[in-house]
């Protein structure tokens, strides 16, 4: 099993998306590989060096998920009601195997 970081970018206006939120949360909570998930909090960003660009989304979320393969994770997240209803403008799924902390994917790489 590997750990994956999944980044969602949402539309600027989330009014319609919030109508699907209960279904999205229920679906997400039922996924066995879920480690943590949540929408980014607005106005708490710190951007180092340089000016923000138009490419930086105002609304988004981070999901950390354990899965067998990237293909399995993508297939699973194709079932997200937000995805199926077109509220995810961009989805990035990236394998993320941290060497430190409680989610260490490969204990032989841990400093502890």
Chimera marker file (.cmm) of the C-alpha trace (Angstrom):
<marker_set name="trace">
<marker id="1" x="0.000" y="0.000" z="0.000" r="1" g="1" b="0" radius="0.5"/>
<marker id="2" x="1.149" y="3.497" z="-0.791" r="1" g="1" b="0" radius="0.5"/>
<marker id="3" x="-0.004" y="6.892" z="0.413" r="1" g="1" b="0" radius="0.5"/>
<marker id="4" x="-1.401" y="9.428" z="-2.041" r="1" g="1" b="0" radius="0.5"/>
<marker id="5" x="-1.949" y="13.166" z="-1.734" r="1" g="1" b="0" radius="0.5"/>
<marker id="6" x="-4.987" y="14.252" z="-3.719" r="1" g="1" b="0" radius="0.5"/>
<marker id="7" x="-5.494" y="17.940" z="-4.418" r="1" g="1" b="0" radius="0.5"/>
<marker id="8" x="-8.866" y="19.237" z="-5.589" r="1" g="1" b="0" radius="0.5"/>
<marker id="9" x="-9.450" y="22.658" z="-7.125" r="1" g="1" b="0" radius="0.5"/>
<marker id="10" x="-13.017" y="23.931" z="-6.779" r="1" g="1" b="0" radius="0.5"/>
<marker id="11" x="-14.860" y="26.737" z="-8.575" r="1" g="1" b="0" radius="0.5"/>
<marker id="12" x="-14.812" y="30.249" z="-7.098" r="1" g="1" b="0" radius="0.5"/>
<marker id="13" x="-18.555" y="30.074" z="-6.441" r="1" g="1" b="0" radius="0.5"/>
<marker id="14" x="-19.250" y="26.953" z="-4.360" r="1" g="1" b="0" radius="0.5"/>
<marker id="15" x="-22.961" y="27.631" z="-3.784" r="1" g="1" b="0" radius="0.5"/>
<marker id="16" x="-24.164" y="24.749" z="-5.966" r="1" g="1" b="0" radius="0.5"/>
<marker id="17" x="-21.330" y="22.500" z="-4.807" r="1" g="1" b="0" radius="0.5"/>
<marker id="18" x="-22.419" y="22.861" z="-1.168" r="1" g="1" b="0" radius="0.5"/>
<marker id="19" x="-25.754" y="21.254" z="-2.077" r="1" g="1" b="0" radius="0.5"/>
<marker id="20" x="-23.832" y="18.054" z="-2.892" r="1" g="1" b="0" radius="0.5"/>
<marker id="21" x="-21.525" y="18.352" z="0.134" r="1" g="1" b="0" radius="0.5"/>
<marker id="22" x="-23.450" y="15.916" z="2.405" r="1" g="1" b="0" radius="0.5"/>
<marker id="23" x="-23.356" y="13.238" z="-0.309" r="1" g="1" b="0" radius="0.5"/>
<marker id="24" x="-19.637" y="13.946" z="-0.947" r="1" g="1" b="0" radius="0.5"/>
<marker id="25" x="-18.783" y="13.689" z="2.760" r="1" g="1" b="0" radius="0.5"/>
<marker id="26" x="-20.770" y="10.489" z="3.206" r="1" g="1" b="0" radius="0.5"/>
<marker id="27" x="-19.044" y="8.948" z="0.183" r="1" g="1" b="0" radius="0.5"/>
<marker id="28" x="-15.599" y="10.087" z="1.322" r="1" g="1" b="0" radius="0.5"/>
<marker id="29" x="-16.122" y="8.851" z="4.886" r="1" g="1" b="0" radius="0.5"/>
<marker id="30" x="-16.990" y="5.394" z="3.534" r="1" g="1" b="0" radius="0.5"/>
<marker id="31" x="-13.641" y="5.029" z="1.713" r="1" g="1" b="0" radius="0.5"/>
<marker id="32" x="-11.445" y="2.566" z="3.631" r="1" g="1" b="0" radius="0.5"/>
<marker id="33" x="-8.138" y="4.163" z="2.640" r="1" g="1" b="0" radius="0.5"/>
<marker id="34" x="-9.035" y="7.656" z="3.875" r="1" g="1" b="0" radius="0.5"/>
<marker id="35" x="-6.438" y="9.084" z="6.259" r="1" g="1" b="0" radius="0.5"/>
<marker id="36" x="-7.495" y="12.737" z="6.346" r="1" g="1" b="0" radius="0.5"/>
<marker id="37" x="-9.439" y="15.176" z="4.169" r="1" g="1" b="0" radius="0.5"/>
<marker id="38" x="-10.511" y="18.773" z="4.245" r="1" g="1" b="0" radius="0.5"/>
<marker id="39" x="-11.090" y="21.969" z="2.337" r="1" g="1" b="0" radius="0.5"/>
<marker id="40" x="-8.404" y="24.620" z="2.592" r="1" g="1" b="0" radius="0.5"/>
<marker id="41" x="-9.332" y="27.547" z="4.817" r="1" g="1" b="0" radius="0.5"/>
<marker id="42" x="-9.560" y="30.873" z="3.016" r="1" g="1" b="0" radius="0.5"/>
<marker id="43" x="-7.472" y="33.885" z="3.994" r="1" g="1" b="0" radius="0.5"/>
<marker id="44" x="-4.995" y="31.806" z="6.003" r="1" g="1" b="0" radius="0.5"/>
<marker id="45" x="-2.492" y="31.308" z="3.202" r="1" g="1" b="0" radius="0.5"/>
<marker id="46" x="1.146" y="32.275" z="3.392" r="1" g="1" b="0" radius="0.5"/>
<marker id="47" x="2.899" y="32.458" z="0.058" r="1" g="1" b="0" radius="0.5"/>
<marker id="48" x="6.669" y="32.740" z="0.194" r="1" g="1" b="0" radius="0.5"/>
<marker id="49" x="8.737" y="34.642" z="-2.324" r="1" g="1" b="0" radius="0.5"/>
<marker id="50" x="6.864" y="36.332" z="-5.096" r="1" g="1" b="0" radius="0.5"/>
<marker id="51" x="3.366" y="37.460" z="-5.845" r="1" g="1" b="0" radius="0.5"/>
<marker id="52" x="0.316" y="35.203" z="-6.005" r="1" g="1" b="0" radius="0.5"/>
<marker id="53" x="-0.759" y="34.380" z="-9.519" r="1" g="1" b="0" radius="0.5"/>
<marker id="54" x="-4.159" y="33.836" z="-11.083" r="1" g="1" b="0" radius="0.5"/>
<marker id="55" x="-3.260" y="30.140" z="-11.206" r="1" g="1" b="0" radius="0.5"/>
<marker id="56" x="-3.509" y="29.821" z="-7.428" r="1" g="1" b="0" radius="0.5"/>
<marker id="57" x="-7.065" y="28.704" z="-6.690" r="1" g="1" b="0" radius="0.5"/>
<marker id="58" x="-9.115" y="30.332" z="-3.979" r="1" g="1" b="0" radius="0.5"/>
<marker id="59" x="-10.972" y="27.105" z="-3.202" r="1" g="1" b="0" radius="0.5"/>
<marker id="60" x="-9.504" y="23.655" z="-2.928" r="1" g="1" b="0" radius="0.5"/>
<marker id="61" x="-8.985" y="20.651" z="-0.704" r="1" g="1" b="0" radius="0.5"/>
<marker id="62" x="-6.366" y="18.110" z="0.284" r="1" g="1" b="0" radius="0.5"/>
<marker id="63" x="-7.122" y="14.435" z="0.778" r="1" g="1" b="0" radius="0.5"/>
<marker id="64" x="-4.540" y="11.932" z="2.039" r="1" g="1" b="0" radius="0.5"/>
<marker id="65" x="-5.446" y="8.401" z="1.055" r="1" g="1" b="0" radius="0.5"/>
<marker id="66" x="-3.861" y="4.958" z="1.241" r="1" g="1" b="0" radius="0.5"/>
<marker id="67" x="-4.301" y="2.750" z="-1.813" r="1" g="1" b="0" radius="0.5"/>
<marker id="68" x="-2.913" y="-0.138" z="-3.812" r="1" g="1" b="0" radius="0.5"/>
<marker id="69" x="-1.920" y="1.884" z="-6.889" r="1" g="1" b="0" radius="0.5"/>
<marker id="70" x="-2.444" y="5.258" z="-8.487" r="1" g="1" b="0" radius="0.5"/>
<marker id="71" x="-4.850" y="3.655" z="-10.972" r="1" g="1" b="0" radius="0.5"/>
<marker id="72" x="-6.928" y="2.227" z="-8.118" r="1" g="1" b="0" radius="0.5"/>
<marker id="73" x="-7.000" y="5.593" z="-6.343" r="1" g="1" b="0" radius="0.5"/>
<marker id="74" x="-8.044" y="7.419" z="-9.519" r="1" g="1" b="0" radius="0.5"/>
<marker id="75" x="-10.742" y="4.845" z="-10.176" r="1" g="1" b="0" radius="0.5"/>
<marker id="76" x="-11.999" y="5.185" z="-6.594" r="1" g="1" b="0" radius="0.5"/>
<marker id="77" x="-12.086" y="8.972" z="-6.724" r="1" g="1" b="0" radius="0.5"/>
<marker id="78" x="-13.952" y="8.934" z="-10.027" r="1" g="1" b="0" radius="0.5"/>
<marker id="79" x="-16.862" y="7.925" z="-7.780" r="1" g="1" b="0" radius="0.5"/>
<marker id="80" x="-16.731" y="11.135" z="-5.710" r="1" g="1" b="0" radius="0.5"/>
<marker id="81" x="-20.042" y="13.006" z="-6.070" r="1" g="1" b="0" radius="0.5"/>
<marker id="82" x="-18.089" y="16.276" z="-6.457" r="1" g="1" b="0" radius="0.5"/>
<marker id="83" x="-16.233" y="14.751" z="-9.430" r="1" g="1" b="0" radius="0.5"/>
<marker id="84" x="-19.359" y="13.226" z="-10.949" r="1" g="1" b="0" radius="0.5"/>
<marker id="85" x="-21.208" y="16.543" z="-10.723" r="1" g="1" b="0" radius="0.5"/>
<marker id="86" x="-18.383" y="18.576" z="-12.271" r="1" g="1" b="0" radius="0.5"/>
<marker id="87" x="-17.375" y="20.568" z="-9.173" r="1" g="1" b="0" radius="0.5"/>
<marker id="88" x="-13.723" y="19.541" z="-9.287" r="1" g="1" b="0" radius="0.5"/>
<marker id="89" x="-12.032" y="21.773" z="-11.832" r="1" g="1" b="0" radius="0.5"/>
<marker id="90" x="-8.675" y="20.082" z="-11.396" r="1" g="1" b="0" radius="0.5"/>
<marker id="91" x="-7.614" y="16.943" z="-9.573" r="1" g="1" b="0" radius="0.5"/>
<marker id="92" x="-3.991" y="16.043" z="-8.890" r="1" g="1" b="0" radius="0.5"/>
<marker id="93" x="-3.252" y="12.579" z="-7.524" r="1" g="1" b="0" radius="0.5"/>
<marker id="94" x="0.341" y="12.121" z="-6.477" r="1" g="1" b="0" radius="0.5"/>
<marker id="95" x="2.023" y="9.223" z="-4.699" r="1" g="1" b="0" radius="0.5"/>
<marker id="96" x="3.389" y="10.544" z="-1.424" r="1" g="1" b="0" radius="0.5"/>
<marker id="97" x="5.382" y="8.239" z="0.795" r="1" g="1" b="0" radius="0.5"/>
<marker id="98" x="6.545" y="10.331" z="3.744" r="1" g="1" b="0" radius="0.5"/>
<marker id="99" x="9.621" y="9.062" z="5.596" r="1" g="1" b="0" radius="0.5"/>
<marker id="100" x="8.677" y="10.757" z="8.887" r="1" g="1" b="0" radius="0.5"/>
<marker id="101" x="5.607" y="10.819" z="11.102" r="1" g="1" b="0" radius="0.5"/>
<marker id="102" x="2.705" y="8.474" z="11.810" r="1" g="1" b="0" radius="0.5"/>
<marker id="103" x="1.966" y="7.845" z="8.115" r="1" g="1" b="0" radius="0.5"/>
<marker id="104" x="5.414" y="6.482" z="7.295" r="1" g="1" b="0" radius="0.5"/>
<marker id="105" x="4.974" y="4.343" z="4.222" r="1" g="1" b="0" radius="0.5"/>
<marker id="106" x="8.343" y="2.557" z="4.404" r="1" g="1" b="0" radius="0.5"/>
<marker id="107" x="9.551" y="2.098" z="7.992" r="1" g="1" b="0" radius="0.5"/>
<marker id="108" x="13.059" y="1.226" z="6.745" r="1" g="1" b="0" radius="0.5"/>
<marker id="109" x="13.377" y="4.854" z="5.572" r="1" g="1" b="0" radius="0.5"/>
<marker id="110" x="12.304" y="6.354" z="8.911" r="1" g="1" b="0" radius="0.5"/>
<marker id="111" x="14.826" y="8.134" z="11.098" r="1" g="1" b="0" radius="0.5"/>
<marker id="112" x="13.204" y="6.649" z="14.226" r="1" g="1" b="0" radius="0.5"/>
<link id1="1" id2="2" r="1" g="1" b="0" radius="0.2"/>
<link id1="2" id2="3" r="1" g="1" b="0" radius="0.2"/>
<link id1="3" id2="4" r="1" g="1" b="0" radius="0.2"/>
<link id1="4" id2="5" r="1" g="1" b="0" radius="0.2"/>
<link id1="5" id2="6" r="1" g="1" b="0" radius="0.2"/>
<link id1="6" id2="7" r="1" g="1" b="0" radius="0.2"/>
<link id1="7" id2="8" r="1" g="1" b="0" radius="0.2"/>
<link id1="8" id2="9" r="1" g="1" b="0" radius="0.2"/>
<link id1="9" id2="10" r="1" g="1" b="0" radius="0.2"/>
<link id1="10" id2="11" r="1" g="1" b="0" radius="0.2"/>
<link id1="11" id2="12" r="1" g="1" b="0" radius="0.2"/>
<link id1="12" id2="13" r="1" g="1" b="0" radius="0.2"/>
<link id1="13" id2="14" r="1" g="1" b="0" radius="0.2"/>
<link id1="14" id2="15" r="1" g="1" b="0" radius="0.2"/>
<link id1="15" id2="16" r="1" g="1" b="0" radius="0.2"/>
<link id1="16" id2="17" r="1" g="1" b="0" radius="0.2"/>
<link id1="17" id2="18" r="1" g="1" b="0" radius="0.2"/>
<link id1="18" id2="19" r="1" g="1" b="0" radius="0.2"/>
<link id1="19" id2="20" r="1" g="1" b="0" radius="0.2"/>
<link id1="20" id2="21" r="1" g="1" b="0" radius="0.2"/>
<link id1="21" id2="22" r="1" g="1" b="0" radius="0.2"/>
<link id1="22" id2="23" r="1" g="1" b="0" radius="0.2"/>
<link id1="23" id2="24" r="1" g="1" b="0" radius="0.2"/>
<link id1="24" id2="25" r="1" g="1" b="0" radius="0.2"/>
<link id1="25" id2="26" r="1" g="1" b="0" radius="0.2"/>
<link id1="26" id2="27" r="1" g="1" b="0" radius="0.2"/>
<link id1="27" id2="28" r="1" g="1" b="0" radius="0.2"/>
<link id1="28" id2="29" r="1" g="1" b="0" radius="0.2"/>
<link id1="29" id2="30" r="1" g="1" b="0" radius="0.2"/>
<link id1="30" id2="31" r="1" g="1" b="0" radius="0.2"/>
<link id1="31" id2="32" r="1" g="1" b="0" radius="0.2"/>
<link id1="32" id2="33" r="1" g="1" b="0" radius="0.2"/>
<link id1="33" id2="34" r="1" g="1" b="0" radius="0.2"/>
<link id1="34" id2="35" r="1" g="1" b="0" radius="0.2"/>
<link id1="35" id2="36" r="1" g="1" b="0" radius="0.2"/>
<link id1="36" id2="37" r="1" g="1" b="0" radius="0.2"/>
<link id1="37" id2="38" r="1" g="1" b="0" radius="0.2"/>
<link id1="38" id2="39" r="1" g="1" b="0" radius="0.2"/>
<link id1="39" id2="40" r="1" g="1" b="0" radius="0.2"/>
<link id1="40" id2="41" r="1" g="1" b="0" radius="0.2"/>
<link id1="41" id2="42" r="1" g="1" b="0" radius="0.2"/>
<link id1="42" id2="43" r="1" g="1" b="0" radius="0.2"/>
<link id1="43" id2="44" r="1" g="1" b="0" radius="0.2"/>
<link id1="44" id2="45" r="1" g="1" b="0" radius="0.2"/>
<link id1="45" id2="46" r="1" g="1" b="0" radius="0.2"/>
<link id1="46" id2="47" r="1" g="1" b="0" radius="0.2"/>
<link id1="47" id2="48" r="1" g="1" b="0" radius="0.2"/>
<link id1="48" id2="49" r="1" g="1" b="0" radius="0.2"/>
<link id1="49" id2="50" r="1" g="1" b="0" radius="0.2"/>
<link id1="50" id2="51" r="1" g="1" b="0" radius="0.2"/>
<link id1="51" id2="52" r="1" g="1" b="0" radius="0.2"/>
<link id1="52" id2="53" r="1" g="1" b="0" radius="0.2"/>
<link id1="53" id2="54" r="1" g="1" b="0" radius="0.2"/>
<link id1="54" id2="55" r="1" g="1" b="0" radius="0.2"/>
<link id1="55" id2="56" r="1" g="1" b="0" radius="0.2"/>
<link id1="56" id2="57" r="1" g="1" b="0" radius="0.2"/>
<link id1="57" id2="58" r="1" g="1" b="0" radius="0.2"/>
<link id1="58" id2="59" r="1" g="1" b="0" radius="0.2"/>
<link id1="59" id2="60" r="1" g="1" b="0" radius="0.2"/>
<link id1="60" id2="61" r="1" g="1" b="0" radius="0.2"/>
<link id1="61" id2="62" r="1" g="1" b="0" radius="0.2"/>
<link id1="62" id2="63" r="1" g="1" b="0" radius="0.2"/>
<link id1="63" id2="64" r="1" g="1" b="0" radius="0.2"/>
<link id1="64" id2="65" r="1" g="1" b="0" radius="0.2"/>
<link id1="65" id2="66" r="1" g="1" b="0" radius="0.2"/>
<link id1="66" id2="67" r="1" g="1" b="0" radius="0.2"/>
<link id1="67" id2="68" r="1" g="1" b="0" radius="0.2"/>
<link id1="68" id2="69" r="1" g="1" b="0" radius="0.2"/>
<link id1="69" id2="70" r="1" g="1" b="0" radius="0.2"/>
<link id1="70" id2="71" r="1" g="1" b="0" radius="0.2"/>
<link id1="71" id2="72" r="1" g="1" b="0" radius="0.2"/>
<link id1="72" id2="73" r="1" g="1" b="0" radius="0.2"/>
<link id1="73" id2="74" r="1" g="1" b="0" radius="0.2"/>
<link id1="74" id2="75" r="1" g="1" b="0" radius="0.2"/>
<link id1="75" id2="76" r="1" g="1" b="0" radius="0.2"/>
<link id1="76" id2="77" r="1" g="1" b="0" radius="0.2"/>
<link id1="77" id2="78" r="1" g="1" b="0" radius="0.2"/>
<link id1="78" id2="79" r="1" g="1" b="0" radius="0.2"/>
<link id1="79" id2="80" r="1" g="1" b="0" radius="0.2"/>
<link id1="80" id2="81" r="1" g="1" b="0" radius="0.2"/>
<link id1="81" id2="82" r="1" g="1" b="0" radius="0.2"/>
<link id1="82" id2="83" r="1" g="1" b="0" radius="0.2"/>
<link id1="83" id2="84" r="1" g="1" b="0" radius="0.2"/>
<link id1="84" id2="85" r="1" g="1" b="0" radius="0.2"/>
<link id1="85" id2="86" r="1" g="1" b="0" radius="0.2"/>
<link id1="86" id2="87" r="1" g="1" b="0" radius="0.2"/>
<link id1="87" id2="88" r="1" g="1" b="0" radius="0.2"/>
<link id1="88" id2="89" r="1" g="1" b="0" radius="0.2"/>
<link id1="89" id2="90" r="1" g="1" b="0" radius="0.2"/>
<link id1="90" id2="91" r="1" g="1" b="0" radius="0.2"/>
<link id1="91" id2="92" r="1" g="1" b="0" radius="0.2"/>
<link id1="92" id2="93" r="1" g="1" b="0" radius="0.2"/>
<link id1="93" id2="94" r="1" g="1" b="0" radius="0.2"/>
<link id1="94" id2="95" r="1" g="1" b="0" radius="0.2"/>
<link id1="95" id2="96" r="1" g="1" b="0" radius="0.2"/>
<link id1="96" id2="97" r="1" g="1" b="0" radius="0.2"/>
<link id1="97" id2="98" r="1" g="1" b="0" radius="0.2"/>
<link id1="98" id2="99" r="1" g="1" b="0" radius="0.2"/>
<link id1="99" id2="100" r="1" g="1" b="0" radius="0.2"/>
<link id1="100" id2="101" r="1" g="1" b="0" radius="0.2"/>
<link id1="101" id2="102" r="1" g="1" b="0" radius="0.2"/>
<link id1="102" id2="103" r="1" g="1" b="0" radius="0.2"/>
<link id1="103" id2="104" r="1" g="1" b="0" radius="0.2"/>
<link id1="104" id2="105" r="1" g="1" b="0" radius="0.2"/>
<link id1="105" id2="106" r="1" g="1" b="0" radius="0.2"/>
<link id1="106" id2="107" r="1" g="1" b="0" radius="0.2"/>
<link id1="107" id2="108" r="1" g="1" b="0" radius="0.2"/>
<link id1="108" id2="109" r="1" g="1" b="0" radius="0.2"/>
<link id1="109" id2="110" r="1" g="1" b="0" radius="0.2"/>
<link id1="110" id2="111" r="1" g="1" b="0" radius="0.2"/>
<link id1="111" id2="112" r="1" g="1" b="0" radius="0.2"/>
</marker_set>
